[in-house]
């Protein structure tokens, strides 16, 4: 997993690329730490550059959502495509997250 972080007002945008798997769980925890920033209202994971996710990656996104809920931050998933989009559809992530094209 590669990532880049952008700040736009009260929003953090995390642009992810490559493969998001169990091997990335330590690095992903540092992204969850972004939730502690004062004034943050939205944390957007841009998945446009992600080509593969495994079940652990889905769990990491759920962990981010649960951590955010306790802080009043909304987690948004944006730009999933191909295999990643299909996996999220099967997992019914649209019922758990705000999903943007």
GROMACS elastic network, one bead per residue, 0.5 to 0.9 nm:
[ bonds ]
;  ai    aj funct       b0    kb
    1    16     6  0.67162   500
    1    17     6  0.58274   500
    1    18     6  0.51673   500
    1    19     6  0.52868   500
    1    20     6  0.53551   500
    1    21     6  0.78151   500
    1    23     6  0.87570   500
    1    24     6  0.64217   500
    1    27     6  0.84159   500
    1    28     6  0.88261   500
    1    50     6  0.80831   500
    2    15     6  0.81959   500
    2    16     6  0.57410   500
    2    17     6  0.51629   500
    2    18     6  0.62659   500
    2    19     6  0.82123   500
    2    20     6  0.86995   500
    3    14     6  0.64929   500
    3    15     6  0.53684   500
    3    17     6  0.62257   500
    3    18     6  0.88970   500
    4    13     6  0.81621   500
    4    14     6  0.57446   500
    4    15     6  0.51266   500
    4    16     6  0.67589   500
    4    17     6  0.88535   500
    5    12     6  0.68320   500
    5    13     6  0.56789   500
    5    15     6  0.62966   500
    5    16     6  0.88604   500
    5    31     6  0.89174   500
    6    11     6  0.83653   500
    6    12     6  0.57542   500
    6    13     6  0.50501   500
    6    14     6  0.64891   500
    6    15     6  0.79880   500
    7    10     6  0.74680   500
    7    11     6  0.58756   500
    7    13     6  0.62223   500
    7    14     6  0.88634   500
    8    11     6  0.52084   500
    8    12     6  0.63225   500
    8    13     6  0.75977   500
    9    12     6  0.80432   500
    9    40     6  0.83632   500
   10    38     6  0.89041   500
   10    39     6  0.60096   500
   10    41     6  0.54875   500
   10    42     6  0.67627   500
   10    43     6  0.89362   500
   11    39     6  0.87075   500
   11    40     6  0.58449   500
   11    41     6  0.59224   500
   11    43     6  0.58542   500
   11    44     6  0.73766   500
   12    34     6  0.79196   500
   12    35     6  0.89490   500
   12    40     6  0.73942   500
   12    41     6  0.84637   500
   12    42     6  0.64423   500
   12    44     6  0.61729   500
   12    45     6  0.85927   500
   13    42     6  0.82764   500
   13    43     6  0.60117   500
   13    45     6  0.60810   500
   13    46     6  0.69061   500
   14    31     6  0.80152   500
   14    43     6  0.75316   500
   14    44     6  0.60139   500
   14    46     6  0.59063   500
   14    47     6  0.85831   500
   15    44     6  0.82899   500
   15    45     6  0.61703   500
   15    47     6  0.66105   500
   15    48     6  0.78177   500
   15    49     6  0.75411   500
   16    19     6  0.87668   500
   16    20     6  0.83403   500
   16    45     6  0.69965   500
   16    46     6  0.60149   500
   16    47     6  0.55689   500
   16    48     6  0.73919   500
   16    49     6  0.59586   500
   16    50     6  0.60957   500
   17    20     6  0.78925   500
   17    46     6  0.86745   500
   17    47     6  0.69007   500
   17    48     6  0.72942   500
   17    51     6  0.72397   500
   18    49     6  0.62966   500
   18    51     6  0.56646   500
   18    52     6  0.70918   500
   19    24     6  0.87682   500
   19    49     6  0.88747   500
   19    50     6  0.58347   500
   19    51     6  0.57535   500
   19    53     6  0.61275   500
   19    54     6  0.86333   500
   20    23     6  0.78511   500
   20    24     6  0.63926   500
   20    25     6  0.87564   500
   20    50     6  0.70161   500
   20    51     6  0.81019   500
   20    52     6  0.61572   500
   20    54     6  0.69016   500
   20    56     6  0.84509   500
   20    57     6  0.57372   500
   20    58     6  0.89362   500
   21    24     6  0.55836   500
   21    25     6  0.73899   500
   21    52     6  0.78660   500
   21    53     6  0.57584   500
   21    54     6  0.53556   500
   21    55     6  0.76601   500
   21    56     6  0.60279   500
   21    57     6  0.51668   500
   21    58     6  0.87522   500
   22    25     6  0.54726   500
   22    26     6  0.87756   500
   22    54     6  0.73107   500
   22    55     6  0.80394   500
   22    56     6  0.50985   500
   22    57     6  0.62387   500
   22    60     6  0.85827   500
   23    26     6  0.76116   500
   23    27     6  0.86716   500
   23    56     6  0.88634   500
   24    27     6  0.54031   500
   24    28     6  0.59778   500
   24    29     6  0.87042   500
   24    57     6  0.80977   500
   25    29     6  0.62657   500
   25    56     6  0.80779   500
   25    57     6  0.78294   500
   25    60     6  0.70960   500
   26    29     6  0.53090   500
   26    30     6  0.70703   500
   27    30     6  0.54002   500
   27    31     6  0.69724   500
   28    31     6  0.50680   500
   28    32     6  0.65017   500
   28    33     6  0.88316   500
   28    60     6  0.73256   500
   28    61     6  0.89717   500
   28    64     6  0.89751   500
   29    33     6  0.63954   500
   29    60     6  0.83138   500
   29    64     6  0.84870   500
   30    33     6  0.50334   500
   30    34     6  0.71008   500
   31    34     6  0.54417   500
   31    35     6  0.79069   500
   31    64     6  0.85059   500
   32    35     6  0.57629   500
   32    36     6  0.82174   500
   32    63     6  0.83274   500
   32    64     6  0.57409   500
   32    67     6  0.76110   500
   32    68     6  0.82512   500
   33    36     6  0.57905   500
   33    37     6  0.80504   500
   34    37     6  0.58044   500
   34    40     6  0.85762   500
   34    43     6  0.82454   500
   35    38     6  0.82172   500
   35    40     6  0.69410   500
   35    41     6  0.88736   500
   35    42     6  0.88619   500
   35    43     6  0.75392   500
   35    64     6  0.85143   500
   35    67     6  0.77191   500
   35    68     6  0.63187   500
   35    71     6  0.74249   500
   35    73     6  0.73318   500
   36    39     6  0.89393   500
   36    40     6  0.79042   500
   36    68     6  0.89665   500
   36    71     6  0.79562   500
   37    40     6  0.59338   500
   38    41     6  0.89826   500
   40    43     6  0.76067   500
   40    71     6  0.89500   500
   40    72     6  0.85182   500
   40    73     6  0.65360   500
   41    71     6  0.88511   500
   41    72     6  0.68886   500
   41    74     6  0.62659   500
   41    75     6  0.87785   500
   42    68     6  0.88017   500
   42    72     6  0.88428   500
   42    73     6  0.53404   500
   42    75     6  0.58505   500
   42    76     6  0.71328   500
   43    68     6  0.82913   500
   43    73     6  0.69625   500
   43    74     6  0.62337   500
   43    76     6  0.62049   500
   43    77     6  0.86843   500
   44    74     6  0.82766   500
   44    75     6  0.58098   500
   44    77     6  0.58731   500
   44    78     6  0.68945   500
   45    61     6  0.88929   500
   45    75     6  0.75460   500
   45    76     6  0.61917   500
   45    77     6  0.50184   500
   45    78     6  0.60772   500
   45    79     6  0.86108   500
   46    49     6  0.76854   500
   46    50     6  0.85366   500
   46    76     6  0.83470   500
   46    77     6  0.61410   500
   46    79     6  0.57893   500
   46    80     6  0.74797   500
   47    50     6  0.51726   500
   47    51     6  0.84492   500
   47    77     6  0.70101   500
   47    78     6  0.58637   500
   47    79     6  0.52206   500
   47    81     6  0.76793   500
   47    84     6  0.81790   500
   48    51     6  0.81176   500
   48    78     6  0.71885   500
   48    80     6  0.52317   500
   48    81     6  0.63678   500
   49    79     6  0.83160   500
   49    80     6  0.81401   500
   49    81     6  0.85758   500
   50    53     6  0.75730   500
   50    80     6  0.74518   500
   50    81     6  0.80680   500
   50    84     6  0.72433   500
   51    80     6  0.89042   500
   51    81     6  0.79628   500
   51    82     6  0.76564   500
   51    83     6  0.69950   500
   51    84     6  0.65861   500
   52    82     6  0.89793   500
   52    83     6  0.65905   500
   52    84     6  0.59040   500
   53    56     6  0.78699   500
   53    57     6  0.56658   500
   53    58     6  0.71836   500
   53    83     6  0.81117   500
   53    84     6  0.61577   500
   53    87     6  0.79650   500
   54    57     6  0.53036   500
   54    58     6  0.67035   500
   54    59     6  0.89040   500
   54    87     6  0.87404   500
   55    58     6  0.51017   500
   55    59     6  0.63360   500
   55    60     6  0.87421   500
   56    60     6  0.62010   500
   56    61     6  0.87469   500
   57    61     6  0.63593   500
   57    62     6  0.86561   500
   58    61     6  0.52011   500
   58    62     6  0.63313   500
   58    63     6  0.86817   500
   58    87     6  0.89717   500
   58    88     6  0.80995   500
   58    91     6  0.85858   500
   58    93     6  0.89699   500
   59    63     6  0.61277   500
   59    64     6  0.86596   500
   60    64     6  0.62712   500
   60    65     6  0.86638   500
   61    64     6  0.50508   500
   61    65     6  0.62732   500
   61    66     6  0.87088   500
   61    75     6  0.87988   500
   62    66     6  0.61551   500
   62    67     6  0.85322   500
   62    96     6  0.83729   500
   62    97     6  0.89042   500
   63    66     6  0.51327   500
   63    67     6  0.60797   500
   63    68     6  0.84607   500
   64    67     6  0.51431   500
   64    68     6  0.60097   500
   64    69     6  0.85980   500
   64    75     6  0.73956   500
   65    68     6  0.50928   500
   65    69     6  0.61638   500
   65    70     6  0.89908   500
   65    73     6  0.84652   500
   65    74     6  0.73678   500
   65    75     6  0.56839   500
   65    76     6  0.86974   500
   65    96     6  0.84692   500
   65    97     6  0.77789   500
   66    69     6  0.52207   500
   66    70     6  0.68736   500
   67    70     6  0.56980   500
   67    71     6  0.70126   500
   67    73     6  0.86147   500
   68    71     6  0.51651   500
   68    72     6  0.62368   500
   68    74     6  0.63160   500
   68    75     6  0.67945   500
   69    72     6  0.52442   500
   69    73     6  0.58226   500
   69    74     6  0.67558   500
   69    75     6  0.83401   500
   70    73     6  0.76591   500
   71    74     6  0.88256   500
   74    97     6  0.84270   500
   74    98     6  0.81660   500
   75    97     6  0.67208   500
   75    98     6  0.70794   500
   76    97     6  0.61037   500
   76    99     6  0.58773   500
   76   100     6  0.72369   500
   77    80     6  0.74794   500
   77    97     6  0.68635   500
   77    98     6  0.63453   500
   77   100     6  0.62150   500
   77   101     6  0.85475   500
   78    98     6  0.84513   500
   78    99     6  0.57417   500
   78   101     6  0.56390   500
   79    85     6  0.83865   500
   79    99     6  0.81632   500
   79   100     6  0.64796   500
   80    83     6  0.84400   500
   80    84     6  0.57962   500
   80    86     6  0.86746   500
   80    88     6  0.83305   500
   80    99     6  0.87026   500
   80   100     6  0.85536   500
   80   101     6  0.73076   500
   81    84     6  0.56044   500
   81    86     6  0.76152   500
   81   101     6  0.89373   500
   82    85     6  0.53931   500
   82    86     6  0.63669   500
   82    87     6  0.88217   500
   83    86     6  0.50914   500
   83    87     6  0.61480   500
   83    88     6  0.86221   500
   84    87     6  0.52243   500
   84    88     6  0.62743   500
   84    89     6  0.86552   500
   85    88     6  0.51856   500
   85    89     6  0.61820   500
   85    90     6  0.87324   500
   86    89     6  0.50306   500
   86    90     6  0.62291   500
   86    91     6  0.85766   500
   87    90     6  0.51589   500
   87    91     6  0.61305   500
   87    92     6  0.85029   500
   87    93     6  0.88442   500
   88    92     6  0.59699   500
   88    93     6  0.53035   500
   88    94     6  0.75791   500
   89    93     6  0.62513   500
   89    94     6  0.70485   500
   90    93     6  0.78632   500
   91    94     6  0.84409   500
   92    95     6  0.58007   500
   92    96     6  0.73525   500
   93    96     6  0.50098   500
   93    97     6  0.59000   500
   93    98     6  0.84875   500
   93    99     6  0.81072   500
   94    97     6  0.54561   500
   94    98     6  0.65279   500
   94    99     6  0.61821   500
   95    98     6  0.79618   500
